[in-house]
Amino acid sequence: MEGGHFLHKVLDKTFKTNFLFDASCVSVRHKDGNVSINLKDTLGVRKHECDFLLNATGIQNDNELPRKAGIKIGKFAVVVSPFMQTNFPDIYAAGDAVDIGSFSGSKFGIIPTAIDQAKIAAINMLGSEVPYTGTLPWTTLKVAGINLTSLGEVTTGLGIQEECVEIDSDTGVYQKLFFKDNTLRGAILIGTKQNLHTLKTLTIQKASLKEVKEKFKH
């Protein structure tokens, strides 16, 4: 939440944007090339004119081909074993083609997961039996020219605590680290990609708070 508000302020300052939070769409009208949307928030229902409307609705797998082939389908996609093997011994699957229910707790829809699973599938297709043990979830992208990174576990609760917060409104840089049982479990970076590789390594190693502070001591 804090990082979201920080990004909000940076975007407001840089692009003079206007964000509406806790609002829901009541109706959309498109007439004579003009678009308007009615949004309901704490102030009631208000009409907003739009140059264009972008509606993010998510995606859904096309399972027609594997289903016709007799491959087992879970709630969303193809079911695989820990070795990325389908119910057909010679057919393997990885990435977005794999049903999220095959690996409880894993994060799907991100490139690192697809890469790790593809490596395991390839190894096992060559005759080995190496299980997929999970992927450190991380993603990095640019929004309006601003670097954003989410790495590992970044939701407080369940023992996760926030530490080592850096907020610099002047430079637009925000960094927050997350620890559990005194070990690094995740990080959020806004406005910078500096130290990303190091933080990823330390998160995988579950480095202690002391080790992290030593690593970044100036």
Z-matrix of the N, CA and C atoms (Angstrom, degrees):
N
C 1 1.458
C 2 1.526 1 110.43
N 3 1.338 2 116.57 1 -45.79
C 4 1.460 3 120.88 2 -179.33
C 5 1.520 4 110.59 3 -61.93
N 6 1.353 5 116.75 4 -43.27
C 7 1.455 6 120.90 5 178.65
C 8 1.511 7 111.94 6 -63.61
N 9 1.338 8 116.15 7 -37.65
C 10 1.464 9 120.31 8 178.02
C 11 1.514 10 112.00 9 -63.30
N 12 1.328 11 116.40 10 -42.14
C 13 1.466 12 120.07 11 178.42
C 14 1.536 13 110.67 12 -66.77
N 15 1.342 14 116.37 13 -36.21
C 16 1.465 15 119.75 14 177.60
C 17 1.518 16 110.15 15 -63.00
N 18 1.347 17 117.03 16 -47.72
C 19 1.467 18 120.83 17 178.73
C 20 1.522 19 110.60 18 -61.83
N 21 1.310 20 115.96 19 -39.40
C 22 1.463 21 121.56 20 177.43
C 23 1.529 22 110.86 21 -55.89
N 24 1.323 23 116.40 22 -47.23
C 25 1.466 24 120.97 23 -179.18
C 26 1.529 25 111.55 24 -66.01
N 27 1.357 26 116.40 25 -39.32
C 28 1.463 27 120.03 26 178.78
C 29 1.525 28 110.62 27 -63.58
N 30 1.335 29 116.96 28 -43.86
C 31 1.462 30 120.99 29 179.29
C 32 1.523 31 111.19 30 -65.82
N 33 1.338 32 116.38 31 -40.77
C 34 1.461 33 120.43 32 177.51
C 35 1.527 34 110.79 33 -59.78
N 36 1.334 35 115.20 34 -43.53
C 37 1.459 36 121.12 35 -177.72
C 38 1.524 37 111.74 36 -69.42
N 39 1.341 38 116.26 37 -40.34
C 40 1.458 39 121.09 38 -174.70
C 41 1.519 40 113.05 39 -82.09
N 42 1.332 41 116.85 40 -43.31
C 43 1.463 42 120.39 41 -172.46
C 44 1.525 43 113.87 42 -116.38
N 45 1.322 44 116.82 43 2.35
C 46 1.458 45 121.80 44 -179.44
C 47 1.525 46 110.70 45 54.66
N 48 1.338 47 115.71 46 47.75
C 49 1.456 48 121.61 47 179.63
C 50 1.525 49 110.70 48 -85.44
N 51 1.326 50 114.90 49 168.94
C 52 1.457 51 120.82 50 178.12
C 53 1.522 52 108.40 51 -136.14
N 54 1.333 53 117.17 52 113.98
C 55 1.451 54 121.76 53 -178.01
C 56 1.520 55 110.57 54 -101.38
N 57 1.326 56 115.79 55 140.55
C 58 1.458 57 121.26 56 176.10
C 59 1.524 58 107.71 57 -115.85
N 60 1.331 59 116.86 58 115.14
C 61 1.450 60 121.57 59 -177.97
C 62 1.521 61 110.77 60 -101.06
N 63 1.323 62 115.30 61 157.24
C 64 1.471 63 121.54 62 178.52
C 65 1.521 64 111.16 63 54.39
N 66 1.342 65 116.03 64 40.18
C 67 1.459 66 121.73 65 179.09
C 68 1.524 67 109.29 66 -117.83
N 69 1.318 68 116.32 67 145.30
C 70 1.459 69 121.16 68 178.17
C 71 1.524 70 109.92 69 -124.86
N 72 1.335 71 115.11 70 149.20
C 73 1.461 72 120.62 71 -178.13
C 74 1.523 73 110.10 72 -79.25
N 75 1.326 74 115.77 73 129.06
C 76 1.463 75 121.47 74 176.88
C 77 1.525 76 109.99 75 -96.82
N 78 1.332 77 116.28 76 -44.29
C 79 1.465 78 119.93 77 -179.84
C 80 1.518 79 110.48 78 -162.15
N 81 1.319 80 115.21 79 156.61
C 82 1.462 81 122.57 80 176.85
C 83 1.523 82 108.29 81 -127.86
N 84 1.331 83 117.08 82 135.04
C 85 1.461 84 120.82 83 179.13
C 86 1.519 85 109.90 84 -124.73
N 87 1.321 86 115.43 85 136.76
C 88 1.461 87 122.07 86 177.76
C 89 1.525 88 107.03 87 -129.50
N 90 1.322 89 115.77 88 109.96
C 91 1.455 90 120.19 89 -176.03
C 92 1.519 91 110.04 90 -142.33
N 93 1.338 92 115.43 91 127.55
C 94 1.469 93 122.15 92 177.32
C 95 1.530 94 111.83 93 54.75
N 96 1.337 95 115.94 94 38.00
C 97 1.457 96 119.72 95 177.96
C 98 1.504 97 114.61 96 81.80
N 99 1.326 98 117.43 97 -0.57
C 100 1.466 99 121.41 98 179.31
C 101 1.529 100 110.34 99 -104.98
N 102 1.330 101 116.17 100 140.09
C 103 1.460 102 121.47 101 -179.82
C 104 1.516 103 109.33 102 -117.22
N 105 1.314 104 116.21 103 134.99
C 106 1.463 105 121.00 104 174.35
C 107 1.520 106 108.45 105 -137.48
N 108 1.320 107 115.64 106 152.33
C 109 1.457 108 121.31 107 -178.77
C 110 1.522 109 109.41 108 -135.73
N 111 1.313 110 116.17 109 136.45
C 112 1.454 111 122.09 110 175.64
C 113 1.526 112 108.62 111 -98.92
N 114 1.317 113 116.52 112 120.20
C 115 1.455 114 122.27 113 -179.62
C 116 1.528 115 109.81 114 -114.05
N 117 1.333 116 114.83 115 139.10
C 118 1.461 117 120.47 116 178.14
C 119 1.516 118 109.09 117 -108.37
N 120 1.335 119 116.58 118 125.08
C 121 1.459 120 121.70 119 175.36
C 122 1.519 121 108.83 120 -136.59
N 123 1.315 122 116.33 121 -160.90
C 124 1.469 123 119.84 122 -176.75
C 125 1.529 124 112.55 123 -65.39
N 126 1.319 125 117.06 124 -17.82
C 127 1.469 126 121.27 125 -179.85
C 128 1.522 127 112.17 126 -94.28
N 129 1.335 128 116.44 127 0.23
C 130 1.455 129 120.34 128 -179.11
C 131 1.522 130 111.62 129 108.04
N 132 1.338 131 116.33 130 -160.45
C 133 1.467 132 122.07 131 -179.76
C 134 1.520 133 109.31 132 -95.42
N 135 1.348 134 114.70 133 125.50
C 136 1.465 135 119.76 134 -179.74
C 137 1.526 136 110.28 135 -129.24
N 138 1.320 137 115.57 136 146.83
C 139 1.459 138 121.92 137 -178.43
C 140 1.520 139 109.67 138 -95.61
N 141 1.335 140 115.93 139 135.57
C 142 1.459 141 121.72 140 178.74
C 143 1.524 142 109.54 141 -127.71
N 144 1.327 143 116.25 142 127.80
C 145 1.463 144 120.83 143 175.85
C 146 1.526 145 109.42 144 -79.44
N 147 1.321 146 117.96 145 143.06
C 148 1.461 147 122.26 146 -176.02
C 149 1.520 148 111.19 147 -126.54
N 150 1.342 149 115.30 148 142.51
C 151 1.461 150 119.88 149 167.35
C 152 1.523 151 109.47 150 -76.10
N 153 1.331 152 115.25 151 -36.94
C 154 1.464 153 121.90 152 172.95
C 155 1.518 154 108.81 153 -158.16
N 156 1.318 155 116.21 154 163.29
C 157 1.453 156 121.90 155 -178.34
C 158 1.524 157 108.81 156 -126.41
N 159 1.335 158 115.93 157 125.07
C 160 1.458 159 122.13 158 176.93
C 161 1.516 160 108.33 159 -112.08
N 162 1.316 161 116.54 160 120.09
C 163 1.461 162 121.72 161 -177.69
C 164 1.519 163 109.04 162 -114.51
N 165 1.342 164 117.99 163 112.67
C 166 1.463 165 122.26 164 -179.49
C 167 1.525 166 108.86 165 -89.01
N 168 1.324 167 117.18 166 112.53
C 169 1.457 168 121.40 167 -174.46
C 170 1.521 169 113.24 168 -114.33
N 171 1.342 170 118.28 169 -1.14
C 172 1.456 171 119.94 170 -179.23
C 173 1.517 172 112.34 171 86.60
N 174 1.320 173 116.38 172 -174.57
C 175 1.456 174 121.12 173 -177.13
C 176 1.528 175 109.70 174 -132.72
N 177 1.317 176 115.42 175 164.62
C 178 1.458 177 120.71 176 178.03
C 179 1.521 178 108.36 177 -141.37
N 180 1.322 179 116.29 178 135.75
C 181 1.462 180 120.62 179 -178.74
C 182 1.520 181 111.92 180 -65.07
N 183 1.342 182 115.30 181 145.41
C 184 1.454 183 121.91 182 170.88
C 185 1.530 184 106.97 183 -94.07
N 186 1.318 185 117.36 184 101.26
C 187 1.459 186 122.11 185 -175.20
C 188 1.522 187 113.51 186 -98.18
N 189 1.324 188 117.24 187 12.99
C 190 1.459 189 120.38 188 -174.80
C 191 1.533 190 112.36 189 -60.83
N 192 1.348 191 116.92 190 -46.71
C 193 1.464 192 120.30 191 -177.29
C 194 1.528 193 112.36 192 -63.69
N 195 1.351 194 120.17 193 -53.14
C 196 1.470 195 118.91 194 179.11
C 197 1.521 196 112.96 195 -62.90
N 198 1.328 197 117.01 196 -33.86
C 199 1.471 198 119.37 197 179.79
C 200 1.529 199 110.30 198 -65.54
N 201 1.320 200 116.47 199 -42.50
C 202 1.466 201 120.32 200 178.38
C 203 1.522 202 111.25 201 -64.78
N 204 1.343 203 115.58 202 -30.43
C 205 1.461 204 119.93 203 -179.11
C 206 1.529 205 111.86 204 -80.25
N 207 1.331 206 117.44 205 -7.02
C 208 1.453 207 120.81 206 179.41
C 209 1.513 208 114.10 207 89.78
N 210 1.333 209 116.77 208 11.08
C 211 1.463 210 120.66 209 178.77
C 212 1.534 211 109.14 210 -77.68
N 213 1.306 212 115.96 211 136.99
C 214 1.461 213 120.86 212 -176.98
C 215 1.523 214 111.25 213 -67.15
N 216 1.318 215 115.65 214 131.44
C 217 1.463 216 122.20 215 -179.41
C 218 1.522 217 109.23 216 -113.05
N 219 1.322 218 116.49 217 134.49
C 220 1.458 219 121.28 218 176.54
C 221 1.512 220 110.78 219 -89.23
N 222 1.308 221 117.27 220 -149.64
C 223 1.466 222 121.15 221 -178.86
C 224 1.523 223 111.70 222 -66.46
N 225 1.343 224 116.24 223 -35.61
C 226 1.454 225 119.22 224 -175.66
C 227 1.530 226 113.88 225 -120.94
N 228 1.323 227 117.17 226 -33.59
C 229 1.466 228 119.20 227 -172.77
C 230 1.524 229 110.27 228 -157.17
N 231 1.348 230 116.32 229 -158.20
C 232 1.458 231 122.58 230 -173.61
C 233 1.531 232 111.18 231 -72.16
N 234 1.317 233 116.21 232 134.62
C 235 1.467 234 122.36 233 177.30
C 236 1.529 235 108.94 234 -86.90
N 237 1.329 236 116.52 235 133.49
C 238 1.466 237 120.79 236 178.90
C 239 1.523 238 109.96 237 -131.47
N 240 1.331 239 114.65 238 162.13
C 241 1.463 240 121.64 239 174.82
C 242 1.527 241 108.45 240 -83.64
N 243 1.342 242 118.82 241 175.77
C 244 1.468 243 120.39 242 175.18
C 245 1.524 244 113.37 243 -59.24
N 246 1.341 245 116.69 244 -14.68
C 247 1.465 246 120.71 245 179.62
C 248 1.526 247 111.37 246 -97.40
N 249 1.345 248 117.14 247 12.00
C 250 1.466 249 124.99 248 179.48
C 251 1.528 250 111.95 249 68.74
N 252 1.320 251 116.41 250 21.52
C 253 1.459 252 122.56 251 -177.21
C 254 1.529 253 110.25 252 -96.37
N 255 1.327 254 116.76 253 135.56
C 256 1.457 255 120.84 254 176.13
C 257 1.526 256 109.39 255 -81.25
N 258 1.324 257 116.57 256 -172.06
C 259 1.462 258 119.61 257 176.87
C 260 1.527 259 112.23 258 -72.45
N 261 1.336 260 117.13 259 -4.42
C 262 1.460 261 121.92 260 170.56
C 263 1.528 262 107.19 261 -102.05
N 264 1.331 263 118.75 262 120.56
C 265 1.469 264 122.12 263 -173.84
C 266 1.523 265 114.97 264 -53.24
N 267 1.336 266 117.62 265 -30.53
C 268 1.462 267 120.34 266 -175.88
C 269 1.532 268 113.71 267 -101.73
N 270 1.319 269 116.58 268 11.74
C 271 1.469 270 119.95 269 179.91
C 272 1.528 271 108.85 270 -121.25
N 273 1.319 272 116.33 271 126.28
C 274 1.460 273 123.35 272 -178.93
C 275 1.532 274 109.23 273 -120.25
N 276 1.297 275 116.36 274 158.62
C 277 1.468 276 121.22 275 178.93
C 278 1.522 277 109.23 276 -140.25
N 279 1.343 278 115.65 277 155.89
C 280 1.466 279 120.58 278 -179.99
C 281 1.517 280 109.68 279 -154.91
N 282 1.323 281 115.00 280 160.76
C 283 1.467 282 120.23 281 174.68
C 284 1.511 283 113.72 282 71.45
N 285 1.324 284 116.14 283 -141.51
C 286 1.460 285 121.27 284 -175.63
C 287 1.521 286 113.16 285 -65.77
N 288 1.348 287 117.48 286 -16.84
C 289 1.464 288 120.56 287 178.49
C 290 1.514 289 112.04 288 -73.46
N 291 1.343 290 117.02 289 -15.19
C 292 1.466 291 122.38 290 -175.51
C 293 1.529 292 110.57 291 -91.46
N 294 1.318 293 116.38 292 136.80
C 295 1.458 294 120.78 293 178.46
C 296 1.525 295 110.42 294 -69.35
N 297 1.312 296 116.76 295 134.82
C 298 1.456 297 121.49 296 -176.77
C 299 1.529 298 111.43 297 -62.76
N 300 1.342 299 116.64 298 -25.25
C 301 1.448 300 120.00 299 179.66
C 302 1.516 301 113.94 300 -70.76
N 303 1.343 302 116.91 301 -11.83
C 304 1.463 303 119.69 302 179.32
C 305 1.521 304 111.65 303 -69.49
N 306 1.324 305 116.79 304 -25.83
C 307 1.464 306 120.91 305 -177.35
C 308 1.525 307 108.84 306 -137.38
N 309 1.301 308 116.44 307 94.79
C 310 1.453 309 121.81 308 -177.69
C 311 1.521 310 110.94 309 -60.63
N 312 1.333 311 115.24 310 129.65
C 313 1.454 312 120.10 311 177.03
C 314 1.508 313 114.88 312 91.91
N 315 1.337 314 118.21 313 -13.84
C 316 1.463 315 120.37 314 -179.85
C 317 1.521 316 110.35 315 -75.97
N 318 1.323 317 116.19 316 150.71
C 319 1.455 318 122.02 317 178.52
C 320 1.522 319 109.06 318 -97.17
N 321 1.321 320 116.63 319 122.45
C 322 1.444 321 120.94 320 -178.68
C 323 1.529 322 110.03 321 -107.58
N 324 1.335 323 115.48 322 167.41
C 325 1.452 324 120.39 323 -179.13
C 326 1.510 325 113.01 324 81.76
N 327 1.329 326 117.74 325 14.00
C 328 1.463 327 120.79 326 177.23
C 329 1.530 328 108.97 327 -125.19
N 330 1.319 329 116.19 328 147.26
C 331 1.456 330 122.18 329 -174.97
C 332 1.532 331 113.28 330 -60.68
N 333 1.339 332 120.00 331 -43.43
C 334 1.476 333 119.16 332 -179.86
C 335 1.519 334 113.69 333 -54.89
N 336 1.344 335 117.59 334 -39.28
C 337 1.458 336 120.74 335 177.87
C 338 1.518 337 110.85 336 -62.99
N 339 1.340 338 116.16 337 -45.86
C 340 1.466 339 120.56 338 -179.58
C 341 1.524 340 111.45 339 -61.37
N 342 1.321 341 116.91 340 -41.11
C 343 1.471 342 120.94 341 -179.39
C 344 1.525 343 110.73 342 -65.99
N 345 1.329 344 116.96 343 -46.76
C 346 1.470 345 120.53 344 -179.30
C 347 1.523 346 111.11 345 -62.86
N 348 1.325 347 116.82 346 -43.35
C 349 1.463 348 119.95 347 -179.67
C 350 1.529 349 111.19 348 -67.35
N 351 1.325 350 116.68 349 -38.13
C 352 1.465 351 120.15 350 179.32
C 353 1.528 352 111.02 351 -63.33
N 354 1.334 353 116.38 352 -38.34
C 355 1.471 354 120.11 353 177.74
C 356 1.525 355 111.02 354 -63.35
N 357 1.336 356 115.96 355 -43.60
C 358 1.457 357 120.35 356 179.61
C 359 1.531 358 110.34 357 -65.26
N 360 1.331 359 116.66 358 -42.33
C 361 1.465 360 120.34 359 178.68
C 362 1.524 361 110.69 360 -60.70
N 363 1.336 362 116.60 361 -43.86
C 364 1.467 363 120.56 362 -179.33
C 365 1.524 364 111.52 363 -63.32
N 366 1.333 365 116.43 364 -43.63
C 367 1.471 366 120.73 365 179.74
C 368 1.529 367 110.80 366 -60.79
N 369 1.328 368 115.76 367 -43.34
C 370 1.461 369 119.61 368 -177.38
C 371 1.524 370 112.55 369 -74.94
N 372 1.315 371 116.88 370 -28.31
C 373 1.463 372 120.28 371 175.62
C 374 1.527 373 111.10 372 -65.88
N 375 1.329 374 114.98 373 -23.26
C 376 1.468 375 120.15 374 178.77
C 377 1.527 376 112.51 375 -88.57
N 378 1.333 377 116.39 376 3.70
C 379 1.456 378 119.17 377 173.43
C 380 1.507 379 116.52 378 112.79
N 381 1.317 380 118.57 379 -3.62
C 382 1.463 381 120.68 380 179.19
C 383 1.526 382 110.54 381 -86.07
N 384 1.316 383 116.05 382 174.57
C 385 1.460 384 121.66 383 174.92
C 386 1.524 385 108.32 384 -132.95
N 387 1.327 386 115.14 385 78.43
C 388 1.466 387 122.11 386 -178.79
C 389 1.531 388 107.92 387 -111.21
N 390 1.317 389 118.85 388 120.30
C 391 1.463 390 120.43 389 -178.41
C 392 1.528 391 112.14 390 -79.65
N 393 1.311 392 115.15 391 152.63
C 394 1.463 393 121.65 392 172.04
C 395 1.528 394 107.59 393 -82.26
N 396 1.319 395 116.92 394 124.00
C 397 1.464 396 120.85 395 -174.65
C 398 1.522 397 113.58 396 -108.24
N 399 1.312 398 116.86 397 8.12
C 400 1.461 399 119.85 398 177.73
C 401 1.515 400 112.40 399 111.93
N 402 1.330 401 115.00 400 168.38
C 403 1.461 402 122.20 401 -177.72
C 404 1.517 403 109.77 402 -132.58
N 405 1.321 404 116.28 403 137.45
C 406 1.459 405 119.12 404 171.81
C 407 1.526 406 107.31 405 -67.51
N 408 1.332 407 118.39 406 113.90
C 409 1.463 408 119.68 407 -177.34
C 410 1.520 409 111.48 408 -70.31
N 411 1.320 410 116.45 409 125.49
C 412 1.453 411 119.09 410 173.96
C 413 1.520 412 109.26 411 -154.59
N 414 1.282 413 115.92 412 146.35
C 415 1.457 414 121.09 413 177.13
C 416 1.521 415 108.72 414 -148.30
N 417 1.312 416 115.41 415 144.61
C 418 1.465 417 120.61 416 178.36
C 419 1.519 418 108.44 417 -136.44
N 420 1.312 419 116.87 418 139.01
C 421 1.457 420 122.13 419 -178.49
C 422 1.515 421 109.41 420 -154.60
N 423 1.332 422 114.72 421 174.09
C 424 1.464 423 120.13 422 176.33
C 425 1.519 424 109.26 423 -117.02
N 426 1.314 425 115.30 424 131.47
C 427 1.453 426 122.10 425 175.12
C 428 1.515 427 107.68 426 -118.56
N 429 1.325 428 115.41 427 114.05
C 430 1.468 429 120.36 428 -178.19
C 431 1.523 430 111.44 429 53.26
N 432 1.346 431 115.85 430 38.43
C 433 1.460 432 120.51 431 177.69
C 434 1.513 433 114.91 432 83.09
N 435 1.336 434 117.34 433 2.55
C 436 1.464 435 121.76 434 -178.10
C 437 1.528 436 109.64 435 -104.15
N 438 1.325 437 116.47 436 125.34
C 439 1.463 438 121.09 437 179.21
C 440 1.531 439 110.78 438 -70.56
N 441 1.338 440 115.61 439 131.24
C 442 1.459 441 121.64 440 177.64
C 443 1.526 442 108.49 441 -129.24
N 444 1.318 443 117.12 442 132.37
C 445 1.462 444 121.11 443 178.40
C 446 1.520 445 110.41 444 -137.27
N 447 1.332 446 115.23 445 133.75
C 448 1.455 447 122.03 446 172.06
C 449 1.518 448 106.59 447 -122.33
N 450 1.331 449 116.75 448 125.73
C 451 1.464 450 121.98 449 -173.48
C 452 1.523 451 110.08 450 -131.85
N 453 1.332 452 116.90 451 123.15
C 454 1.456 453 120.94 452 175.18
C 455 1.520 454 113.81 453 71.32
N 456 1.332 455 116.14 454 -147.71
C 457 1.465 456 122.94 455 -177.84
C 458 1.525 457 109.36 456 -86.80
N 459 1.325 458 115.82 457 115.76
C 460 1.470 459 119.39 458 -174.35
C 461 1.530 460 111.71 459 -126.31
N 462 1.319 461 116.64 460 20.65
C 463 1.462 462 120.81 461 177.20
C 464 1.515 463 109.09 462 -111.57
N 465 1.310 464 116.95 463 123.92
C 466 1.463 465 120.04 464 -179.38
C 467 1.525 466 110.24 465 -70.21
N 468 1.311 467 116.03 466 160.26
C 469 1.453 468 121.42 467 -173.79
C 470 1.518 469 109.39 468 103.42
N 471 1.321 470 117.21 469 169.85
C 472 1.464 471 122.83 470 -178.39
C 473 1.528 472 110.85 471 52.92
N 474 1.325 473 115.62 472 35.62
C 475 1.461 474 119.95 473 177.15
C 476 1.514 475 114.78 474 89.74
N 477 1.337 476 118.25 475 -6.83
C 478 1.471 477 121.29 476 -179.79
C 479 1.521 478 109.44 477 -80.49
N 480 1.327 479 116.71 478 129.46
C 481 1.458 480 121.89 479 179.83
C 482 1.523 481 110.45 480 -125.78
N 483 1.319 482 115.42 481 148.88
C 484 1.461 483 121.24 482 179.64
C 485 1.519 484 109.97 483 -88.97
N 486 1.308 485 114.89 484 137.89
C 487 1.458 486 120.45 485 176.44
C 488 1.529 487 108.60 486 -145.39
N 489 1.320 488 116.00 487 167.60
C 490 1.468 489 122.37 488 170.18
C 491 1.530 490 112.10 489 50.97
N 492 1.320 491 116.46 490 59.69
C 493 1.456 492 121.15 491 179.46
C 494 1.525 493 110.02 492 -92.18
N 495 1.329 494 116.43 493 130.29
C 496 1.465 495 121.78 494 175.41
C 497 1.519 496 108.71 495 -122.07
N 498 1.310 497 117.26 496 122.34
C 499 1.456 498 122.31 497 179.17
C 500 1.525 499 108.72 498 -128.22
N 501 1.343 500 115.52 499 119.31
C 502 1.460 501 120.99 500 179.16
C 503 1.515 502 108.31 501 -129.55
N 504 1.312 503 116.14 502 94.89
C 505 1.462 504 121.16 503 -176.88
C 506 1.526 505 112.26 504 -65.06
N 507 1.312 506 117.03 505 -29.51
C 508 1.470 507 120.36 506 -177.82
C 509 1.524 508 111.29 507 -67.12
N 510 1.326 509 117.07 508 -42.43
C 511 1.463 510 120.88 509 -179.52
C 512 1.524 511 112.60 510 -94.66
N 513 1.327 512 117.21 511 -8.51
C 514 1.461 513 120.64 512 -179.54
C 515 1.508 514 113.11 513 73.28
N 516 1.338 515 117.52 514 31.14
C 517 1.460 516 121.91 515 -178.21
C 518 1.530 517 109.98 516 -111.70
N 519 1.326 518 114.81 517 132.71
C 520 1.460 519 122.15 518 179.78
C 521 1.525 520 107.97 519 -137.31
N 522 1.328 521 116.78 520 129.24
C 523 1.455 522 121.13 521 179.01
C 524 1.529 523 109.35 522 -137.19
N 525 1.312 524 116.02 523 132.36
C 526 1.462 525 120.27 524 178.02
C 527 1.532 526 108.54 525 -139.62
N 528 1.339 527 115.77 526 134.89
C 529 1.453 528 121.59 527 178.30
C 530 1.532 529 109.19 528 -111.35
N 531 1.328 530 115.61 529 148.93
C 532 1.456 531 121.49 530 -177.62
C 533 1.529 532 109.61 531 -121.78
N 534 1.316 533 116.16 532 132.50
C 535 1.462 534 121.60 533 -176.98
C 536 1.526 535 110.85 534 -124.31
N 537 1.335 536 115.40 535 150.59
C 538 1.447 537 122.47 536 172.84
C 539 1.517 538 107.91 537 -140.45
N 540 1.323 539 116.18 538 130.97
C 541 1.470 540 120.59 539 -176.34
C 542 1.527 541 111.13 540 52.72
N 543 1.345 542 114.82 541 38.09
C 544 1.470 543 122.45 542 177.30
C 545 1.537 544 113.20 543 66.92
N 546 1.339 545 117.24 544 19.13
C 547 1.469 546 120.15 545 177.19
C 548 1.522 547 110.12 546 -123.30
N 549 1.331 548 116.26 547 145.83
C 550 1.458 549 121.60 548 -177.32
C 551 1.525 550 110.54 549 -68.26
N 552 1.345 551 116.55 550 128.07
C 553 1.461 552 120.88 551 -178.45
C 554 1.521 553 113.13 552 -121.77
N 555 1.355 554 118.12 553 -14.54
C 556 1.449 555 118.20 554 -178.73
C 557 1.514 556 112.36 555 -177.61
N 558 1.340 557 115.23 556 173.17
C 559 1.469 558 120.64 557 -179.31
C 560 1.524 559 110.15 558 -156.79
N 561 1.317 560 115.52 559 150.38
C 562 1.466 561 122.63 560 171.50
C 563 1.523 562 107.55 561 -123.28
N 564 1.329 563 116.26 562 128.15
C 565 1.458 564 122.02 563 178.24
C 566 1.518 565 108.99 564 -123.60
N 567 1.313 566 116.41 565 131.32
C 568 1.466 567 122.00 566 176.02
C 569 1.521 568 108.06 567 -127.82
N 570 1.319 569 116.49 568 129.11
C 571 1.457 570 120.91 569 176.73
C 572 1.510 571 114.58 570 82.38
N 573 1.334 572 117.86 571 7.16
C 574 1.463 573 120.92 572 -179.81
C 575 1.523 574 110.20 573 -159.39
N 576 1.338 575 115.91 574 152.06
C 577 1.465 576 122.07 575 171.46
C 578 1.526 577 109.89 576 -120.11
N 579 1.330 578 114.72 577 8.37
C 580 1.453 579 120.00 578 -179.30
C 581 1.533 580 110.04 579 -63.80
N 582 1.303 581 114.93 580 137.07
C 583 1.473 582 122.80 581 177.82
C 584 1.531 583 113.24 582 70.56
N 585 1.339 584 118.16 583 10.31
C 586 1.460 585 120.12 584 -177.80
C 587 1.525 586 111.55 585 -61.82
N 588 1.332 587 117.18 586 -46.70
C 589 1.460 588 120.53 587 -178.42
C 590 1.535 589 110.64 588 -62.23
N 591 1.336 590 115.36 589 -42.47
C 592 1.469 591 119.71 590 179.95
C 593 1.516 592 111.15 591 -64.80
N 594 1.328 593 117.16 592 -42.84
C 595 1.458 594 121.19 593 179.57
C 596 1.531 595 111.29 594 -65.00
N 597 1.331 596 116.76 595 -36.63
C 598 1.454 597 120.08 596 177.87
C 599 1.538 598 110.12 597 -63.12
N 600 1.334 599 116.00 598 -45.39
C 601 1.468 600 120.85 599 179.49
C 602 1.521 601 110.93 600 -62.52
N 603 1.334 602 116.68 601 -45.03
C 604 1.469 603 120.70 602 -179.17
C 605 1.526 604 111.85 603 -65.60
N 606 1.334 605 116.61 604 -33.65
C 607 1.465 606 120.75 605 178.36
C 608 1.523 607 110.56 606 -68.52
N 609 1.337 608 116.46 607 -43.66
C 610 1.466 609 120.70 608 177.31
C 611 1.525 610 110.11 609 -61.07
N 612 1.320 611 116.50 610 -39.04
C 613 1.468 612 121.57 611 -179.42
C 614 1.527 613 112.45 612 -78.35
N 615 1.342 614 116.66 613 -9.58
C 616 1.470 615 121.97 614 -175.19
C 617 1.525 616 110.38 615 53.52
N 618 1.319 617 114.33 616 52.29
C 619 1.460 618 120.65 617 -178.70
C 620 1.525 619 110.81 618 -63.91
N 621 1.312 620 116.07 619 149.82
C 622 1.460 621 120.97 620 179.80
C 623 1.522 622 110.12 621 -75.78
N 624 1.340 623 115.93 622 163.56
C 625 1.458 624 120.97 623 177.55
C 626 1.527 625 110.56 624 -58.50
N 627 1.315 626 115.91 625 -39.73
C 628 1.463 627 120.75 626 178.33
C 629 1.522 628 111.17 627 -62.55
N 630 1.335 629 117.48 628 -43.87
C 631 1.469 630 121.62 629 179.98
C 632 1.520 631 111.32 630 -64.58
N 633 1.332 632 116.12 631 -38.91
C 634 1.471 633 119.73 632 179.12
C 635 1.512 634 110.65 633 -65.64
N 636 1.340 635 116.59 634 -44.02
C 637 1.467 636 119.99 635 179.61
C 638 1.524 637 110.90 636 -63.59
N 639 1.327 638 117.00 637 -38.31
C 640 1.477 639 121.27 638 177.69
C 641 1.519 640 110.63 639 -64.20
N 642 1.331 641 116.56 640 -38.62
C 643 1.464 642 121.14 641 -177.51
C 644 1.521 643 111.57 642 -66.04
N 645 1.329 644 116.79 643 -34.28
C 646 1.464 645 120.05 644 -175.39
C 647 1.535 646 112.29 645 -106.97
N 648 1.303 647 116.00 646 16.23
C 649 1.453 648 119.52 647 178.47
C 650 1.534 649 108.90 648 -69.57
N 651 1.315 650 115.31 649 133.45
C 652 1.474 651 119.55 650 -178.98
C 653 1.539 652 110.27 651 -107.02
